[in-house]
Amino acid sequence: MNIVRITNIAFKKLKKIGNPDVFFYCKSGGCNGLEYVLEPIKTKPEKAEQQKLDEKSNLWVCNRSMFYLIDTEIDWIDNPMGSRFVFSNPNSSGSCGCGKTFSV
């Protein structure tokens, strides 16, 4: 079972930014209280759950952020306003217009 869902286009972008792995967590900040973070990493983080992207790459989800991130869908959009990851989070009670921050 996967912790988060990743669209095909987001999967391709995550593989490009990973070293070969990516750490997914949330931190305090932004206009809604919590901010999504996708961070390229070279070593396994402590206290994180592994989600294999493929045979060489992993997405690590922070255990402390798990409650807020479980079942989140990570997608990638590319439009005239710019290219970025977007998050669809069923645990969120609200988010900002840019989609980078959320509240629970």
N, C-alpha and C positions, 0 to 999 in steps of 0.2 A: 504494500500500500504506500502510495506517495503522500508526503506531507503537504506539498503544494502542487498545483497543476501548472504546467508550462506549455504554452502554445508552440507550434513548430517554429515559427519565426523567432520567438523569444529564445527557444532552445539554441538556434543557430547563433544568435547574438551573445548568449551566455557563454557558448563555447569559444567565441572570439575574444571575449574579455577575460576568461579564466586563465589561470596559470598553473595547472589546468583546472583548478577548483575555484568556486565562488562561495562566499559566506553571505547568507541572507539573514538579516536581523532588523529589528526596529529600535530606534532610540528616541529619547525625548527631544522634541523640537518641532519647528514648523508652526503653521497657523492653526493646526488642529490637535497638537499635543504629542503625536507620534509620527516619526518619519521612517519610511522604508529605506533600507540600505542594502545594496548588492556590491560586495567588495571582493575583488580578485585576491586570492591567497595562494601561498606556496606550500604551507604546512597545515595539517589538520588542526582546526581550532579545538580548544578544550570545551567540553560540555556542549556538544552540538550533535545533531542527528544527520546522518548521511543519506542523501538521495542521489543515486547514480543518474548521471545525464547520459553517459555512454560508457564504454569500457575504459576510457582514459580520464573522464571528467566527472566531477561530483559537485552537487549543490549541498552545502552544509547549512542547516537551519539551527539557529541559536536556541538552546533549550530554554533560556530565560524569555525569549520572544515567542516561543512556540504557541502559547495560548492565543496570542494576537494574530499569528500568521497561518495557523492550520487551515487548510482548504482554500487558501488564497490562490488566485490564478495570476500568473505573470505573463504578460503579453508585450509585444513591441509594436509601436505605431510609427509610421513614417508619413508625415503630411507637410503641407506648406508652413505650418507653425513650428516644425522641428521633428526630430526623431527622439524617441525615449521609451523606456519601459513604463508600462502602466499596470496597475494592480487592481484586481477585482476581489475584494475581501468581504466574505459573508459575515465576519465578526465585527466589522466596522459599523458604527452608528452614524458616521458622517465623514466626508473627506473634502479637501479643498479643490478648487477648480483645476489646479495643475495635476492633481492625483498623486503627489509625492507624500502628502501627509494625511493622517486619518485620526479618528477618535473612536473610543469604544465605550 
